[in-house]
């Protein structure tokens, strides 16, 4: 801007001073003009803003500044207080939200992490958390969490064996028949750095058999029988010289001639048992029954010729022992005795012998009723033949062996010399009682034993 007064020009370089205008006054005098030019600058405004709000915008004149148009200028013509232009420079900075990625791998299944108000754990291992106004610029922060839970490595050692000496060593720990199962932890033993866990389970098969040799007494032959085995499944039975067979059901029987056999058993589980068995055919026994008269009047019967079992004499009521190899017979009358017995092979045999008695007629009651009705009130021996006889002794015992009555040197056929069913003057309890009688007839002694029942 220039301003001329007379011959003087005023501008930004010469903004003030006096200018003289000759003869310019009304009275013809010169005029003096004091000039003072003030040069005002245009108005400059700077708008600089940093924001975390991506939706932030500002309007300057007709222009809108936002994230898509963050900077620029606009001139307001004559917009200043001096009428100069007003310039507005806009510079918007949109701050990025800080994003933090947190990734963590752990073997601890109970590990937890809290970010803000959110808890991350094995159930909620991943996610995003916004932390309001937490960045250095005052913006929100975003934390992306990714927890990786690594499981421990697990190994199973499961073995089945017939070898009782089999062993497994895991983590320095010995597993065997005495310690067949358990768990071992190997710290940091997996490729992920977690622990390794080894579960050991050993099964030791107990392979056993129950066998026997059966002798068929009627067919005079022997059979080898496997009654049962201790393991499930089938068993291969290989009999030396006979052949091999797979047995699925027991008992199993194989007829074998006399001899020694090597037998190999193999189970489905691979277990083996090797046995040597001896098979002998039954041989005829030399069993005999002999008799010997005893001074007391009884007859001793003896089964001899071997070691026998399951001995059974019949009739046994006149014998001292019905299951013994040696017994004493005291029959009243001539009696045929039979004895059955088994030999070492289980075969049943029978032998017979007859004990002769003289033709004396003796009657010994097996029941009486001492109730005072004059009928059958006494227990006594009756000799029905006309012979010279004496009851040398008659003893009565209860079931526990207590002596209830004892008479000696009495005449037979005398009720009053017999037992009246009392003990120490008191009637005994009805029941069964045992007698032992020694009868001398014509100088020869006969012994009788048996039981009698008291009824009321």
BAMARLUM-940656 format. One record per residue: x, y, z of N, C-alpha, C in turn. Coordinates in steps of 0.1 Angstrom, whole numbers, padded with zeros to 4 digits, always signed. Example, Ala and Ser with C-alpha at 12.3 -4.5 7.8 and 13.67 -1.06 7.14 Angstrom:
<recs>
+0132-0057+0078+0123-0045+0078+0132-0033+0078 +0128-0022+0071+0137-0011+0071+0129+0000+0079 
</recs>
This chain:
<recs>
+0009-0012+0000+0000+0000+0000+0009+0012+0000 +0006+0022-0009+0013+0034-0011+0004+0046-0009 +0009+0056-0003+0001+0068-0001+0010+0080-0003 +0006+0090-0013+0015+0101-0017+0009+0114-0012 +0017+0121-0006+0013+0135-0002+0022+0144-0008 +0017+0151-0017+0026+0160-0024+0036+0152-0032 +0049+0155-0029+0059+0148-0036+0064+0136-0028 +0058+0134-0016+0063+0123-0007+0054+0111-0008 +0060+0100-0010+0052+0087-0010+0055+0079+0002 +0044+0076+0008+0045+0067+0020+0041+0053+0017 +0048+0044+0022+0046+0029+0020+0051+0021+0032 +0052+0008+0031+0056+0000+0042+0070+0003+0047 +0078+0008+0037+0092+0012+0040+0092+0026+0047 +0083+0034+0042+0083+0048+0047+0068+0051+0052 +0065+0045+0063+0051+0044+0067+0046+0057+0073 +0055+0066+0078+0050+0078+0085+0059+0090+0082 +0053+0102+0084+0061+0114+0082+0051+0126+0078 +0057+0137+0073+0049+0149+0070+0050+0151+0055 +0039+0154+0049+0039+0157+0035+0035+0172+0034 +0041+0179+0025+0038+0193+0023+0031+0195+0010 +0019+0203+0012+0012+0206+0000+0012+0221-0002 +0020+0226-0011+0022+0241-0013+0008+0247-0016 +0006+0259-0010-0006+0267-0013-0019+0259-0013 -0019+0249-0005-0031+0241-0006-0042+0245+0005 -0038+0254+0013-0048+0258+0024-0058+0268+0018 -0068+0270+0025-0079+0279+0020-0073+0293+0018 -0064+0297+0028-0059+0310+0027-0047+0311+0019 -0045+0300+0011-0034+0300+0002-0021+0296+0008 -0021+0294+0020-0008+0289+0027-0006+0274+0023 +0006+0270+0026+0009+0256+0024+0001+0248+0035 -0002+0235+0031-0008+0226+0041+0002+0215+0044 +0002+0212+0057+0011+0201+0062+0002+0189+0066 +0006+0177+0060-0002+0165+0063+0008+0155+0070 +0003+0152+0083+0011+0142+0090+0005+0128+0087 +0014+0119+0082+0009+0106+0077+0015+0095+0087 +0007+0086+0090+0012+0075+0099+0004+0062+0094 +0011+0055+0085+0005+0043+0080+0008+0031+0089 -0002+0024+0093+0000+0012+0101-0004+0000+0092 +0006-0009+0090+0004-0021+0082+0001-0033+0091 -0012-0037+0091-0016-0048+0099-0014-0061+0091 -0008-0071+0097-0006-0084+0091-0020-0091+0090 -0021-0101+0081-0033-0109+0080-0034-0118+0093 -0046-0122+0096-0047-0130+0109-0044-0145+0105 -0035-0151+0113-0032-0165+0110-0035-0174+0123 -0043-0183+0121-0048-0192+0132-0043-0206+0129 -0037-0213+0138-0033-0227+0137-0042-0236+0146 -0048-0245+0139-0056-0255+0147-0049-0269+0146 -0043-0272+0157-0036-0285+0158-0042-0293+0169 -0046-0305+0166-0052-0314+0176-0049-0328+0174 -0046-0335+0185-0044-0349+0185-0056-0356+0192 -0062-0366+0186-0074-0372+0192-0074-0387+0190 -0080-0394+0200-0082-0408+0199-0095-0412+0193 -0103-0401+0190-0117-0403+0185-0116-0403+0170 -0118-0414+0164-0117-0415+0149-0129-0408+0143 -0139-0405+0151-0151-0398+0145-0150-0382+0147 -0139-0378+0153-0138-0364+0155-0137-0356+0142 -0143-0344+0141-0142-0335+0129-0144-0321+0134 -0139-0312+0125-0139-0297+0128-0143-0291+0114 -0152-0281+0115-0156-0273+0103-0150-0259+0103 -0143-0256+0092-0137-0243+0091-0143-0237+0078 -0151-0227+0079-0157-0222+0067-0165-0232+0061 -0163-0234+0048-0171-0245+0041-0164-0259+0042 -0152-0259+0048-0145-0271+0048-0147-0279+0061 -0147-0292+0059-0148-0301+0071-0135-0310+0071 -0129-0309+0083-0117-0317+0085-0120-0328+0094 -0116-0341+0090-0118-0353+0098-0107-0363+0095 -0109-0375+0098-0099-0385+0096-0096-0387+0081 -0106-0385+0073-0104-0386+0058-0097-0373+0053 -0099-0362+0059-0093-0349+0055-0087-0342+0067 -0076-0347+0072-0071-0343+0085-0064-0329+0085 -0060-0324+0073-0052-0311+0073-0055-0302+0061 -0053-0289+0062-0055-0280+0051-0056-0266+0057 -0059-0256+0048-0060-0242+0051-0073-0236+0045 -0077-0226+0052-0089-0219+0046-0087-0204+0050 -0089-0195+0040-0087-0181+0041-0101-0174+0042 -0103-0167+0053-0115-0159+0054-0111-0145+0049 -0115-0141+0037-0112-0128+0031-0118-0116+0040 -0109-0107+0044-0113-0096+0052-0118-0100+0066 -0114-0111+0070-0120-0117+0082-0114-0113+0095 -0102-0105+0094-0096-0101+0106-0102-0088+0111 -0099-0084+0123-0104-0072+0129-0100-0060+0122 -0089-0061+0114-0084-0049+0106-0089-0050+0092 -0097-0060+0090-0102-0061+0076-0093-0069+0068 -0082-0074+0074-0074-0083+0066-0080-0097+0065 -0073-0104+0056-0077-0118+0055-0074-0125+0068 -0081-0136+0071-0078-0144+0083-0076-0158+0077 -0064-0164+0080-0060-0177+0075-0061-0187+0087 -0067-0198+0084-0068-0209+0094-0061-0221+0089 -0051-0225+0095-0044-0238+0092-0048-0249+0101 -0053-0260+0096-0058-0271+0104-0049-0283+0102 -0046-0289+0113-0038-0302+0113-0043-0311+0124 -0051-0321+0120-0056-0331+0129-0048-0344+0129 -0044-0348+0141-0037-0361+0142-0046-0371+0149 -0049-0382+0142-0058-0392+0148-0048-0403+0153 -0049-0404+0166-0040-0414+0173-0045-0428+0172 -0036-0437+0168-0040-0451+0168-0041-0457+0182 -0051-0466+0183-0053-0472+0196-0042-0483+0198 -0035-0482+0209-0024-0492+0212-0030-0506+0213 -0024-0515+0206-0029-0529+0207-0017-0538+0212 -0020-0544+0223-0009-0553+0229-0014-0568+0227 -0006-0576+0222-0009-0590+0221-0001-0598+0231 -0009-0605+0240-0003-0613+0251-0005-0627+0248 +0005-0634+0245+0005-0649+0242+0013-0656+0253 +0007-0666+0259+0014-0673+0270+0011-0688+0270 +0021-0696+0270+0019-0710+0270+0023-0715+0284 +0014-0724+0290+0016-0729+0303+0012-0744+0304 +0019-0751+0313+0015-0764+0316+0006-0765+0328 +0005-0754+0335-0004-0753+0347-0018-0751+0343 -0026-0761+0344-0040-0760+0340-0048-0751+0349 -0043-0746+0360-0050-0737+0369-0045-0723+0368 -0036-0720+0358-0031-0707+0356-0042-0697+0352 -0043-0685+0358-0053-0675+0355-0046-0662+0353 -0052-0653+0344-0047-0640+0341-0058-0630+0341 -0056-0619+0349-0067-0609+0349-0062-0597+0342 -0070-0592+0332-0067-0580+0324-0080-0572+0325 -0078-0560+0332-0090-0552+0335-0099-0559+0344 -0111-0561+0340-0121-0568+0348-0123-0582+0343 -0115-0586+0333-0117-0599+0326-0107-0609+0331 -0112-0621+0335-0103-0632+0339-0102-0642+0328 -0090-0645+0324-0087-0656+0314-0081-0668+0321 -0087-0679+0318-0082-0692+0324-0084-0703+0314 -0084-0716+0319-0085-0727+0310-0098-0728+0303 -0108-0722+0309-0122-0722+0303-0123-0710+0293 -0117-0699+0296-0117-0687+0288-0103-0683+0285 -0097-0690+0275-0083-0687+0273-0079-0676+0264 -0089-0671+0255-0086-0661+0246-0096-0650+0246 -0093-0638+0241-0102-0627+0241-0095-0614+0240 -0104-0603+0239-0099-0590+0238-0104-0581+0249 -0096-0573+0255-0100-0564+0265-0096-0550+0262 -0106-0540+0263-0103-0526+0261-0101-0519+0275 -0089-0513+0276-0086-0506+0288-0088-0491+0286 -0098-0485+0291-0101-0471+0288-0090-0462+0293 -0086-0452+0284-0077-0441+0287-0064-0446+0294 -0059-0457+0289-0048-0463+0296-0035-0461+0289 -0035-0456+0276-0023-0454+0269-0016-0441+0273 -0003-0439+0269+0004-0427+0273-0002-0415+0267 -0010-0416+0256-0017-0405+0249-0030-0403+0255 -0034-0411+0265-0047-0410+0271-0058-0417+0263 -0054-0424+0253-0064-0432+0245-0066-0445+0252 -0076-0452+0247-0079-0466+0252-0067-0475+0247 -0065-0486+0254-0056-0496+0250-0063-0509+0248 -0059-0516+0238-0065-0529+0235-0055-0540+0238 -0059-0550+0246-0051-0561+0249-0057-0574+0243 -0050-0581+0234-0055-0593+0229-0047-0604+0237 -0055-0613+0243-0049-0623+0252-0051-0637+0245 -0041-0645+0245-0041-0658+0239-0033-0667+0249 -0040-0674+0257-0034-0684+0266-0034-0697+0260 -0023-0704+0260-0022-0718+0255-0019-0727+0266 -0029-0736+0269-0027-0746+0280-0023-0759+0274 -0011-0762+0277-0005-0775+0272-0007-0786+0282 -0013-0796+0277-0015-0808+0286-0002-0815+0288 -0001-0822+0300+0011-0831+0302+0010-0842+0292 +0021-0848+0289+0022-0859+0281+0020-0872+0289 +0011-0881+0285+0008-0893+0292+0011-0905+0284 +0018-0914+0290+0022-0927+0283+0016-0938+0292 +0011-0948+0285+0007-0960+0292+0016-0972+0289 +0021-0978+0299+0028-0991+0297+0019-1002+0302 +0013-1009+0293+0003-1020+0297+0009-1033+0291 +0013-1041+0300+0019-1054+0296+0013-1066+0303 +0011-1077+0296+0007-1089+0302+0018-1100+0299 +0021-1107+0309+0032-1116+0307+0030-1129+0316 +0036-1140+0312+0037-1152+0319+0050-1153+0327 +0059-1144+0324+0072-1144+0330+0072-1138+0344 +0073-1145+0354+0072-1140+0368+0084-1130+0371 +0095-1131+0363+0107-1123+0365+0107-1110+0356 +0096-1108+0349+0095-1096+0340+0096-1083+0348 +0103-1073+0343+0105-1060+0350+0103-1049+0340 +0099-1038+0345+0099-1025+0338+0104-1014+0347 +0114-1006+0342+0119-0995+0350+0114-0982+0343 +0107-0974+0350+0102-0961+0345+0105-0950+0354 +0113-0940+0350+0116-0929+0358+0124-0933+0370 +0132-0944+0369+0140-0949+0380+0132-0957+0390 +0120-0960+0387+0111-0968+0396+0109-0982+0390 +0111-0992+0398+0110-1006+0394+0096-1011+0395 +0091-1017+0384+0078-1024+0385+0080-1038+0381 +0075-1047+0390+0076-1061+0388+0064-1068+0394 +0065-1081+0396+0053-1089+0401+0049-1084+0415 +0059-1080+0423+0055-1074+0436+0050-1060+0436 +0053-1053+0425+0048-1039+0424+0044-1037+0409 +0032-1043+0406+0029-1044+0392+0023-1031+0385 +0018-1022+0393+0012-1010+0387+0014-0998+0395 +0014-0986+0389+0016-0973+0395+0018-0962+0385 +0022-0951+0390+0023-0939+0381+0037-0932+0385 +0043-0927+0374+0056-0921+0375+0055-0907+0368 +0060-0896+0375+0060-0883+0369+0074-0879+0365 +0076-0876+0352+0089-0871+0348+0089-0856+0346 +0094-0848+0356+0093-0834+0355+0099-0828+0342 +0091-0820+0335+0096-0813+0323+0100-0823+0312 +0094-0835+0313+0098-0845+0304+0093-0845+0290 +0082-0837+0287+0076-0837+0274+0083-0827+0265 +0081-0827+0252+0087-0818+0243+0082-0804+0245 +0070-0802+0251+0065-0789+0254+0070-0783+0267 +0078-0791+0274+0083-0786+0287+0075-0790+0298 +0063-0796+0296+0055-0800+0307+0060-0813+0312 +0053-0817+0323+0057-0830+0329+0052-0841+0320 +0058-0853+0321+0054-0865+0314+0049-0874+0325 +0038-0881+0323+0032-0890+0333+0032-0904+0326 +0037-0913+0333+0038-0927+0328+0029-0936+0337 +0019-0942+0332+0011-0951+0340+0015-0966+0336 +0019-0973+0346+0023-0987+0344+0013-0996+0349 +0010-1006+0341+0000-1017+0345+0005-1030+0340 +0011-1038+0349+0016-1051+0345+0007-1062+0350 +0003-1071+0341-0005-1083+0345+0004-1095+0344 +0005-1102+0355+0012-1114+0355+0002-1126+0356 +0002-1133+0345-0007-1145+0344-0003-1156+0354 -0012-1161+0361-0010-1172+0370-0016-1184+0363 -0008-1191+0356-0012-1203+0348-0010-1215+0356 -0021-1222+0360-0021-1234+0367-0032-1244+0362 -0030-1256+0365-0039-1266+0361-0043-1275+0373 -0055-1281+0372-0059-1291+0382-0061-1304+0374 -0053-1314+0377-0054-1326+0369-0054-1338+0379 -0057-1349+0373-0058-1362+0381-0057-1373+0371 -0054-1385+0377-0054-1397+0369-0066-1406+0375 -0075-1409+0366-0087-1417+0370-0085-1431+0365 -0087-1441+0374-0086-1455+0370-0100-1461+0369 -0104-1466+0357-0117-1472+0355-0116-1487+0360 -0122-1490+0371-0120-1503+0377-0128-1513+0369 -0139-1509+0363-0147-1519+0355-0140-1523+0342 -0133-1512+0336-0127-1515+0323-0112-1518+0324 -0107-1517+0336-0093-1519+0339-0084-1511+0330 -0087-1498+0329-0079-1488+0322-0078-1475+0329 -0069-1467+0324-0066-1454+0331-0068-1443+0321 -0073-1431+0327-0075-1419+0319-0068-1407+0326 -0062-1398+0318-0057-1386+0324-0067-1375+0322 -0071-1368+0333-0081-1358+0333-0076-1345+0337 -0079-1335+0329-0076-1321+0333-0089-1315+0337 -0090-1312+0350-0103-1308+0356-0106-1293+0353 -0095-1285+0355-0097-1270+0353-0084-1264+0351 -0084-1251+0345-0072-1243+0344-0076-1229+0350 -0065-1222+0353-0067-1209+0360-0069-1197+0351 -0066-1199+0337-0067-1188+0328-0079-1190+0319 -0085-1179+0314-0097-1181+0305-0092-1185+0291 -0101-1190+0283-0098-1193+0270-0094-1208+0268 -0089-1212+0257-0086-1225+0254-0071-1228+0258 -0068-1241+0259-0055-1245+0262-0051-1256+0252 -0039-1255+0247-0033-1265+0238-0026-1276+0247 -0030-1288+0246-0024-1299+0253-0017-1308+0244 -0004-1309+0246+0005-1317+0237+0010-1329+0246 +0005-1341+0244+0010-1353+0251+0020-1360+0243 +0032-1362+0248+0042-1368+0241+0038-1382+0237 +0040-1385+0224+0036-1398+0219+0022-1400+0216 +0013-1391+0220-0001-1392+0217-0006-1382+0207 -0002-1369+0208-0005-1359+0199-0010-1346+0206 -0014-1336+0198-0017-1323+0204-0032-1320+0201 -0039-1314+0211-0053-1311+0209-0055-1298+0216 -0064-1289+0211-0068-1277+0217-0081-1279+0225 -0080-1277+0238-0092-1280+0247-0098-1266+0250 -0111-1266+0248-0119-1253+0251-0128-1255+0263 -0132-1268+0266-0141-1270+0277-0135-1280+0286 -0136-1278+0299-0131-1287+0309-0142-1293+0317 -0141-1305+0323-0129-1313+0323-0126-1320+0309 -0113-1323+0307-0109-1330+0295-0103-1343+0299 -0106-1354+0291-0101-1367+0294-0094-1373+0283 -0083-1380+0285-0075-1388+0275-0072-1401+0281 -0076-1412+0274-0073-1426+0278-0058-1428+0275 -0050-1433+0285-0036-1435+0283-0032-1449+0288 -0024-1456+0280-0018-1468+0284-0008-1465+0295 -0003-1476+0302+0006-1474+0313+0019-1468+0307 +0026-1459+0314+0038-1453+0310+0040-1439+0315 +0051-1433+0311+0054-1419+0315+0052-1410+0303 +0046-1399+0305+0043-1390+0294+0048-1375+0298 +0054-1369+0288+0057-1355+0289+0045-1347+0283 +0039-1338+0292+0027-1331+0287+0030-1316+0288 +0028-1309+0276+0030-1295+0275+0017-1288+0274 +0014-1278+0283+0002-1270+0282+0006-1256+0278 -0002-1251+0268+0000-1237+0263-0013-1230+0263 -0014-1219+0271-0026-1211+0272-0028-1202+0260 -0039-1196+0258-0041-1185+0248-0032-1173+0251 -0029-1171+0263-0020-1160+0267-0005-1163+0265 -0002-1175+0260+0012-1178+0257+0019-1184+0269 +0012-1187+0280+0019-1193+0291+0020-1208+0289 +0031-1214+0295+0033-1228+0293+0036-1235+0306 +0032-1247+0307+0035-1256+0318+0039-1269+0312 +0050-1275+0317+0056-1287+0313+0055-1297+0324 +0048-1308+0323+0047-1318+0333+0051-1332+0328 +0056-1340+0338+0058-1354+0336+0048-1362+0344 +0040-1370+0337+0030-1378+0345+0033-1393+0343 +0030-1400+0353+0032-1415+0353+0018-1421+0354 +0015-1430+0345+0002-1437+0344+0004-1451+0347 -0002-1457+0357-0001-1471+0361-0015-1477+0361 -0016-1489+0355-0028-1495+0354-0031-1502+0368 -0044-1503+0372-0047-1510+0384-0042-1525+0384 -0036-1529+0395-0032-1543+0396-0041-1550+0406 -0043-1563+0404-0052-1570+0414-0047-1569+0428 -0056-1567+0437-0052-1565+0451-0052-1579+0458 -0045-1580+0469-0045-1593+0477-0051-1590+0490 -0063-1586+0491-0070-1583+0503-0077-1595+0509 -0075-1597+0522-0081-1608+0529-0087-1604+0542 -0097-1611+0547-0103-1609+0560-0101-1621+0568 -0095-1619+0580-0092-1631+0589-0100-1629+0602 -0101-1640+0610-0108-1639+0623-0099-1645+0633 -0101-1640+0646-0094-1645+0657-0103-1645+0669 -0105-1656+0675-0113-1657+0687-0106-1651+0699 -0112-1642+0706-0106-1635+0718-0111-1642+0731 -0102-1641+0741-0106-1648+0754-0119-1642+0760 -0122-1630+0757-0134-1624+0763-0146-1628+0756 -0145-1636+0745-0157-1641+0739-0159-1634+0725 -0153-1623+0722-0155-1617+0709-0146-1623+0699 -0148-1619+0686-0140-1624+0675-0134-1611+0668 -0121-1611+0667-0114-1600+0660-0114-1603+0645 -0119-1593+0638-0119-1594+0623-0109-1584+0618 -0100-1589+0609-0089-1581+0604-0089-1581+0588 -0089-1568+0582-0088-1566+0568-0073-1563+0565 -0067-1571+0557-0052-1569+0555-0050-1571+0540 -0037-1568+0536-0033-1569+0522-0030-1556+0515 -0031-1545+0522-0029-1532+0515-0033-1520+0524 -0030-1508+0519-0035-1496+0526-0049-1492+0519 -0059-1495+0526-0073-1493+0521-0080-1481+0527 -0089-1475+0519-0096-1464+0524-0111-1467+0523 -0119-1458+0529-0134-1459+0528-0139-1473+0533 -0133-1478+0544-0137-1491+0549-0151-1490+0556 -0159-1500+0552-0173-1500+0558-0177-1514+0560 -0180-1518+0573-0184-1531+0577-0200-1531+0578 -0206-1542+0574-0220-1544+0576-0223-1558+0580 -0232-1561+0589-0239-1552+0598-0229-1547+0608 -0231-1534+0612-0221-1528+0621-0226-1527+0636 -0238-1531+0639-0243-1529+0652-0237-1539+0662 -0231-1550+0658-0224-1559+0667-0209-1558+0666 -0204-1547+0660-0190-1545+0658-0185-1534+0667 -0172-1535+0671-0167-1524+0679-0164-1512+0671 -0161-1514+0658-0158-1503+0649-0163-1507+0635 -0171-1499+0629-0177-1502+0616-0169-1497+0604 -0158-1489+0607-0150-1483+0596-0135-1485+0598 -0131-1495+0607-0117-1498+0609-0113-1511+0602 -0100-1511+0599-0094-1523+0593-0095-1535+0603 -0093-1532+0616-0094-1542+0627-0106-1539+0636 -0115-1549+0637-0127-1546+0646-0130-1559+0653 -0138-1558+0664-0142-1570+0672-0157-1572+0670 -0161-1584+0667-0175-1588+0665-0180-1595+0677 -0192-1592+0681-0199-1598+0693-0213-1601+0689 -0215-1609+0679-0229-1612+0675-0235-1622+0685 -0248-1622+0686-0255-1632+0694-0257-1645+0686 -0259-1643+0673-0261-1655+0665-0250-1655+0654 -0250-1666+0647-0240-1667+0636-0244-1656+0626 -0233-1648+0622-0235-1636+0614-0225-1635+0603 -0230-1632+0591-0221-1630+0579-0218-1615+0578 -0205-1611+0579-0201-1597+0578-0195-1595+0564 -0199-1583+0558-0193-1578+0546-0185-1566+0548 -0174-1564+0542-0166-1552+0543-0163-1547+0529 -0166-1535+0527-0163-1528+0514-0151-1518+0516 -0143-1516+0506-0131-1507+0508-0126-1503+0494 -0119-1492+0494-0113-1487+0481-0098-1489+0482 -0092-1492+0470-0077-1493+0469-0071-1479+0465 -0058-1479+0462-0051-1467+0459-0056-1460+0446 -0063-1468+0438-0068-1463+0425-0083-1459+0426 -0088-1460+0438-0102-1457+0440-0112-1467+0436 -0107-1479+0433-0116-1490+0430-0122-1496+0442 -0135-1500+0442-0142-1505+0453-0142-1520+0453 -0139-1526+0464-0138-1541+0466-0146-1545+0478 -0149-1558+0478-0158-1564+0489-0152-1577+0493 -0152-1579+0506-0148-1592+0512-0159-1596+0522 -0160-1609+0524-0170-1614+0534-0164-1624+0544 -0170-1625+0555-0165-1635+0565-0177-1638+0575 -0178-1650+0579-0189-1654+0588-0184-1657+0602 -0190-1652+0612-0187-1654+0626-0197-1664+0631 -0192-1676+0635-0201-1687+0639-0204-1686+0654 -0216-1688+0658-0220-1689+0672-0226-1702+0675 -0224-1707+0688-0230-1720+0692-0245-1717+0693 -0252-1728+0692-0267-1727+0692-0272-1725+0706 -0269-1713+0711-0276-1709+0724-0286-1698+0720 -0296-1699+0727-0307-1689+0724-0307-1678+0735 -0303-1666+0731-0303-1655+0740-0312-1644+0735 -0319-1638+0744-0328-1627+0740-0325-1615+0749 -0321-1604+0742-0318-1592+0749-0327-1581+0743 -0336-1575+0751-0346-1565+0746-0339-1553+0741 -0345-1546+0732-0340-1534+0727-0349-1522+0732 -0359-1525+0740-0367-1514+0745-0374-1519+0758 -0376-1511+0768-0384-1515+0780-0389-1502+0786 -0400-1504+0795-0407-1492+0800-0408-1494+0816 -0398-1489+0823-0398-1490+0838-0408-1480+0844 -0421-1483+0842-0431-1474+0848-0440-1480+0859 -0435-1492+0864-0442-1498+0875-0455-1505+0872 -0458-1508+0859-0470-1514+0855-0469-1529+0855 -0457-1534+0860-0455-1549+0860-0453-1555+0846 -0452-1547+0836-0450-1551+0823-0437-1545+0817 -0428-1554+0814-0416-1549+0807-0409-1538+0815 -0408-1540+0829-0402-1530+0837-0387-1531+0839 -0381-1542+0834-0367-1544+0836-0360-1547+0823 -0347-1543+0823-0338-1547+0812-0329-1558+0817 -0330-1571+0812-0322-1582+0816-0321-1592+0805 -0311-1601+0806-0308-1610+0795-0315-1623+0798 -0321-1629+0788-0329-1641+0789-0322-1652+0781 -0319-1663+0788-0313-1674+0782-0324-1684+0779 -0327-1687+0767-0339-1696+0763-0335-1710+0763 -0323-1713+0763-0319-1728+0763-0315-1732+0777 -0316-1745+0779-0314-1750+0793-0299-1753+0794 -0291-1743+0796-0277-1744+0798-0273-1737+0811 -0261-1741+0816-0256-1735+0828-0249-1722+0824 -0255-1711+0829-0250-1698+0824-0250-1688+0836 -0240-1679+0835-0239-1668+0845-0237-1655+0837 -0244-1644+0842-0241-1631+0836-0229-1625+0844 -0217-1627+0838-0205-1622+0845-0205-1607+0847 -0211-1600+0837-0212-1585+0839-0222-1580+0830 -0229-1569+0835-0238-1562+0826-0237-1547+0830 -0232-1539+0820-0230-1525+0822-0238-1517+0812 -0244-1506+0818-0253-1497+0810-0246-1483+0811 -0245-1477+0799-0239-1463+0798-0249-1454+0791 -0248-1441+0795-0256-1431+0788-0248-1427+0775 -0254-1418+0768-0248-1414+0755-0234-1407+0757 -0231-1402+0769-0219-1395+0771-0208-1405+0777 -0212-1417+0779-0203-1427+0784-0203-1428+0799 -0212-1422+0806-0213-1423+0820-0220-1437+0824 -0214-1444+0834-0219-1457+0838-0231-1455+0846 -0242-1460+0842-0255-1459+0848-0259-1471+0857 -0254-1483+0852-0258-1495+0859-0246-1505+0858 -0244-1513+0868-0233-1523+0868-0237-1535+0877 -0238-1546+0870-0242-1559+0878-0232-1570+0874 -0228-1578+0884-0218-1588+0881-0223-1602+0887 -0219-1612+0880-0222-1626+0885-0237-1628+0889 -0246-1625+0880-0260-1626+0882-0265-1637+0873 -0276-1643+0877-0282-1653+0869-0290-1647+0858 -0290-1653+0846-0299-1648+0836-0314-1651+0839 -0323-1645+0832-0337-1648+0833-0343-1642+0846 -0336-1633+0853-0340-1628+0866-0342-1613+0864 -0355-1608+0862-0358-1594+0860-0352-1586+0871 -0353-1591+0884-0349-1583+0895-0334-1580+0895 -0326-1589+0888-0312-1587+0887-0308-1578+0876 -0318-1574+0868-0315-1565+0857-0316-1550+0861 -0317-1542+0851-0317-1527+0853-0332-1523+0853 -0335-1515+0864-0348-1509+0865-0350-1495+0859 -0340-1491+0852-0341-1478+0846-0338-1466+0855 -0331-1469+0867-0328-1459+0877-0313-1457+0878 -0309-1445+0883-0295-1442+0886-0295-1435+0899 -0288-1441+0909-0288-1435+0923-0302-1433+0929 -0311-1443+0925-0324-1442+0931-0334-1434+0923 -0330-1427+0912-0339-1418+0905-0340-1424+0891 -0352-1423+0886-0355-1427+0872-0347-1418+0862 -0341-1425+0853-0333-1418+0843-0342-1412+0832 -0337-1403+0824-0345-1397+0813-0347-1407+0802 -0359-1408+0797-0361-1417+0786-0352-1414+0774 -0347-1424+0767-0338-1422+0756-0331-1435+0753 -0320-1434+0746-0312-1445+0742-0300-1447+0751 -0297-1459+0755-0286-1462+0764-0279-1474+0758 -0266-1475+0761-0257-1485+0755-0254-1496+0765 -0255-1509+0761-0252-1520+0771-0240-1528+0766 -0233-1534+0776-0222-1543+0773-0224-1555+0783 -0226-1567+0777-0229-1579+0786-0219-1590+0783 -0214-1595+0793-0205-1607+0792-0212-1619+0799 -0215-1629+0790-0223-1641+0795-0214-1653+0794 -0213-1660+0805-0206-1673+0805-0215-1685+0804 -0214-1693+0794-0223-1704+0791-0214-1717+0790 -0216-1726+0799-0209-1739+0799-0194-1737+0798 -0189-1726+0806-0175-1724+0806-0169-1715+0795 -0178-1711+0785-0174-1703+0774-0180-1689+0775 -0172-1679+0773-0177-1665+0775-0181-1660+0761 -0193-1653+0762-0199-1646+0750-0201-1631+0754 -0197-1623+0745-0199-1609+0747-0210-1603+0738 -0218-1594+0744-0229-1588+0736-0229-1573+0739 -0231-1566+0728-0232-1551+0730-0243-1546+0721 -0248-1535+0725-0259-1529+0716-0265-1517+0724 -0277-1514+0720-0284-1502+0727-0298-1506+0730 -0303-1500+0740-0317-1502+0745-0323-1489+0747 -0336-1488+0744-0344-1475+0745-0354-1476+0757 -0353-1466+0766-0363-1465+0777-0374-1456+0772 -0386-1461+0774-0398-1453+0772-0407-1454+0784 -0415-1444+0786-0424-1443+0798-0438-1448+0794 
</recs>
